[in-house]
């Protein structure tokens, strides 16, 4: 665990204490520890309160505990019912009341007061999320709960002992309950008029069927979960009879409870699919839902951590699209292209030099190139960052059985104990739809210096309350990821002008998101309207355009977080540079932006302002 970069409100560096084992080896007589000041004593008491609160919260989620490397309730899965959501909110409300009853902000340090502020902000967001929980689509264009469980079992459930393997089997059995909850919620929301758009059902059904396809369900190739369980049991240091017993129990659970649960969801999907086909405006934005406008406004607040309206976000997007088109024209002039911007888009999409072969070798070359881009960031990073995450970072392709509903690219956080690396996933289902000029920017966003430098780093900060290390806000995290794409340019990369154009195109992609997301949900654009706007104003391939628009339709507001967050980080950096002049150090700026974990944008602004006021020095 690394040291905590102190909150910029404090402006005094905090050093991590030496480990107890090292201190015990000191041969000199132990001096009497100085008495804690009232503020230090209250800070310690508050830290204990936050840790207890965090442990109480994760105790409601066995899967969260597993993701954090904790094996409590290792054979259980989460409760997805409304009653469980009510219990979670009630716990958060009780903890907020206890915080205010037991502590006085005036007796705390600046750092502790910021943790207090963030804790209360999180409860406010939980209230808002809970208010609108029945409006969300369980099955979306970029993911669904049926594919999430196999990914969890394969990536997160470690088998280090016979008991761990038995817990794996227990979770396979528990899946029947979980899938039953999903099916019940799917039907319940349909009764209320909340039904996913029509285009969601075929890929969701196909991916769900994939999960119960292959051995031991039929005579095909081993199913990924069955293959995973066999591999993990096979690696155990135990006798053959025990392994044989475990494998028999795993096979029985998969062909029994697991299969029945997934078949139940498939039945429910078929029922609701028929209802979706009969609905008016079935592929439209959430304005078609009961109280759809209110729901979308809430989603914008949750996604951006701001009070920006849909109209304001739409206009910001239009302004950014215009600016980026202008910058793109400069590169077109540089490479000697004389056509229109749209003709240049078409040229990049169709010229073979900008594509990988649609083969196994082509997919492997993509992964190799992505790893090389990340490696060059790692080599240059000390010039731009004063501290780096310790967790490893891997680049992997999305597993074939979930490609149809997986995003184009995404990041999975590492396990805190180092047993699982950070993973940058890429969807390589169709290499004809992958554009080489965009790979560099996407690698910087999802890998380094993007999500890995922010998310893995936050997890490793010693002294930061656990709810801050492992929590976060999309506008901050995605804003940082997009900022990291541009930072790659400042680090000396994008030497190929086509790759630099690709960088602008991925930033343009996020600007177009502001226009299309608000267009779909607030201005009643059709799916076809949004697709056509993308075609005219972005470099995305046809497959990715469709996937993007369908993603926005099923996850309203989320796509606005990237550009809104990046604009705020860039604005704060320019403010700091103007205020500090020659004293501005990019490493110190990055330290303050990353040093408090993922925070709402207004709190980030307060942090940077305080750092500027304190002189902008190292933390």
C-alpha positions, -999 to +999 in steps of 0.1 A: +000+000+000+014+034-010+013+066+010-018+087+009-013+119-011-026+144+014-057+164+006-048+197-010-069+215+017-042+206+042-012+217+021+012+198+044+027+164+033+017+134+054+042+106+056+031+070+061+040+055+094+066+027+095+052-009+096+048-022+132+072-051+125+100-027+115+094-005+145+096-035+169+132-041+157+144-007+168+169-013+196+166+021+212+142+024+242+107+033+231+098+069+239+065+077+253+041+085+224+031+121+223-004+127+233-028+131+204-043+165+199-081+167+201-083+170+163-060+140+158-080+119+183-113+128+165-097+121+131-088+086+143-123+080+157-138+092+125-115+069+105-127+040+126-163+050+120-158+051+082-141+017+082-169+002+103-195+018+079-177+004+049-175-031+064-213-029+072-220-019+036-200-046+019-214-072+043-246-068+023-228-079-009-209-112-009-198-105-044-182-072-035-164-088-007-150-114-031-139-087-055-120-071-026-103-104-018-124-111+013-138-147+016-166-140+040-199-155+027-178-170-001-205-194-012-232-168-015-243-144-043-259-110-039-295-104-032-310-085-061-345-078-047-362-045-039-361-055-003-323-058-005-321-023-021-343-009+007-320-025+033-289-010+017-305+025+016-317+022+052-282+013+063-267+043+045-293+066+061-286+052+095-249+057+091-254+093+079-275+100+110-248+085+132-221+105+116-239+137+124-248+126+159-214+114+169-190+139+154-186+177+151-169+189+119-153+218+139-131+193+158-118+176+127-089+182+103-095+195+068-089+160+053-115+144+076-140+171+069-136+163+032-142+126+039-173+136+058-185+157+029-179+128+005-197+104+027-228+125+029-226+132-009-226+094-015-258+090+006-275+118-013-266+100-046-279+067-031-312+083-023-315+096-059-305+062-074-330+044-052-358+067-061-354+058-098-342+022-095-373+007-112-368+028-143-335+012-152-332-015-179-317-047-166-308-058-201-288-032-220-270-030-253-236-031-235-242-057-208-267-077-188-268-095-155-268-130-170-233-126-186-220-107-155-222-138-132-199-160-153-174-132-156-175-128-118-170-166-112-141-168-137-123-136-128-130-131-091-137-165-074-103-178-064-100-215-054-071-219-030-086-248-010-112-275-010-135-251+009-131-225-018-141-251-044-171-261-024-180-224-022-178-222-059-203-251-062-225-233-036-225-202-058-234-223-089-264-235-070-273-200-057-275-188-093-310-203-096-322-179-069-304-150-085-317-157-120-352-161-105-349-126-090-338-112-124-367-129-142-392-116-116-378-081-118-379-082-156-416-091-155-424-066-128-408-037-146-426-047-178-459-044-160-449-008-151-441+000-187-403-001-183-392-025-211-358-024-228-358-013-265-366-041-290-330-044-303-318-055-268-336-089-268-320-109-296-283-104-284-293-108-248-311-140-254-282-153-276-256-144-249-277-160-222-281-192-242-243-192-246-239-195-209-257-229-209-241-242-241-212-266-244-201-293-220-215-303-195-248-291-210-243-308-244-216-326-264-198-294-274-166-278-263-163-271-225-184-242-214-162-214-200-175-218-164-171-255-165-136-251-180-127-226-153-139-248-124-120-278-138-088-258-141-091-244-105-100-278-090-072-294-110-046-270-095-056-279-059-031-297-037-054-325-026-061-361-034-077-374-066-108-387-048-116-352-035-110-336-069-133-362-084-160-354-058-157-317-064-160-320-101-190-342-098-207-317-075-198-289-099-212-307-129-244-315-110-248-278-100-242-266-135-266-290-151-291-286-123-296-252-105-274-231-129-291-244-160-326-241-145-320-205-135-308-194-169-336-212-186-360-193-164-345-160-175-347-170-211-384-177-206-390-143-191-370-126-219-391-143-245-423-131-228-411-095-224-396-095-259-432-100-273-444-071-252-416-049-265-424-056-301-460-044-295-450-011-278-452+023-296-418+041-299-402+009-287-367+019-297-369+055-285-353+073-255-366+072-220-390+101-227-414+073-237-414+059-201-437+071-173-421+103-158-393+098-184-382+134-184-377+134-146-359+101-148-335+115-174-328+146-154-319+125-124-296+104-146-278+135-158-272+146-122-259+112-112-237+109-143-221+143-143-222+153-106-234+187-119-267+206-123-262+210-160-295+207-179-300+186-210-301+217-231-268+230-217-251+196-222-265+194-258-250+229-266-217+220-250-216+190-273-224+210-304-196+235-295-171+208-290-180+190-322-174+223-341-140+229-324-127+194-330-138+194-366-116+225-370-086+207-354-091+177-377-090+200-408-055+210-398-043+174-399-061+168-431-041+197-446-009+182-431-014+149-449-025+165-481-061+153-482-082+177-504-117+163-498-143+171-471-141+159-435-168+133-442-148+120-472-117+117-450-138+097-425-148+074-454-112+071-466-100+060-431-128+035-427-122+018-461-085+020-469-069-014-459-039+002-444-060+014-415-075-020-406-062-052-391-068-085-408-101-101-396-082-132-384-067-146-352-034-130-362-051-097-367-066-098-332-033-107-317-016-078-335-042-054-320-033-067-285+004-065-292+001-029-304-020-019-274+006-033-251+033-014-268+014+019-265+010+012-227+047+003-224+058+036-238+036+054-214+051+035-185+086+046-196+077+083-198+053+084-168+078+096-142+082+129-160+044+135-156+035+117-123+052+117-090+039+083-080+025+053-100+002+024-093+019-008-082-008-032-096+000-049-129-020-041-161-029-066-187-046-062-221-071-089-230-098-095-257-134-099-246-144-136-243-163-147-274-194-158-255-201-122-244-189-102-273-224-094-286-233-073-255-198-061-244-186-025-249-160-016-274-134-013-247-134-012-209-113-015-177-116-040-148-100-029-115-074-051-099-078-070-067-065-050-037-043-079-027-026-082-061-042-116-069-059-101-100-043-074-123-060-044-138-074-056-171-080-035-202-105-054-223-111-049-260-140-062-280-125-078-312-156-096-325-152-081-360-118-067-369-133-051-401-149-026-377-117-017-359-097+013-370-059+014-364-057+052-360-079+050-328-061+022-310-034+045-294-059+069-278-082+040-266-052+023-250-043+055-231-079+059-219-086+024-207-051+015-197-023+039-189-022+068-181-060+065-179-082+043-158-053+022-145-034+052-132-066+065-115-085+035-103-057+011-093-038+040-078-068+051-056-071+015-043-035+016-031-036+049-012-028+042+024-049+061+049-077+069+026-111+057+039-121+025+022-153+040+008-132+065-011-106+040-022-131+017-038-160+041-046-162+068-072-180+089-097-182+084-135-177+120-144-143+120-126-132+085-137-143+089-173-132+125-174-097+114-163-097+086-190-105+111-217-080+137-203-054+109-205-059+105-242-049+141-247-021+138-222-005+112-244+000+139-270+019+160-245+040+130-235+053+129-271+032+102-286+008+101-316+038+106-339+018+093-369-005+121-380-032+095-387-029+083-351-032+119-340-063+123-361-075+091-344-070+108-310-091+137-321-117+113-334-120+096-300-124+130-283-150+139-310-167+106-303-173+118-267-184+152-278-209+136-302-222+116-272-233+148-255-253+157-285-268+123-292-275+112-256-295+144-249-310+143-284-324+108-278-337+113-243-346+150-241-353+161-277-370+129-288-346+120-316-351+086-331-325+059-331-320+065-368-315+103-362-288+096-337-271+070-360-271+095-388-257+123-367-228+099-357-222+090-393-219+127-404-198+139-374-176+110-363-150+085-375-166+055-358-172+024-378-208+014-387-208-014-361-195+009-334-220+037-343-249+013-338-235-001-306-229+034-292-264+047-300-280+015-286-258+019-255-271+054-249-307+043-254-303+017-227-281+035-203-293+071-204-270+099-192-240+078-186-223+087-219-223+124-209-199+119-180-168+116-202-167+150-219-181+169-190-155+154-167-126+160-191-136+196-197-136+203-160-101+187-155-088+206-184-104+239-172-088+234-137-054+227-152-055+259-173-066+278-142-037+264-122-012+271-150-024+307-153-023+313-116+010+296-108+030+306-139+066+292-137+057+274-105+033+251-122+045+215-123+024+189-142+034+162-117+020+182-088-012+189-107-017+153-114-009+145-077-037+168-066-062+155-091-055+119-083-046+123-047-081+122-031-096+094-050-126+097-073-146+127-063-175+148-076-164+176-099-173+204-076-151+189-048-123+184-073-125+221-081-123+229-044-092+207-041-074+223-070-083+258-059-069+251-024-037+237-039-033+268-060-039+291-030-012+271-011+013+278-038+010+247-060+039+228-044+045+191-042+023+171-019 
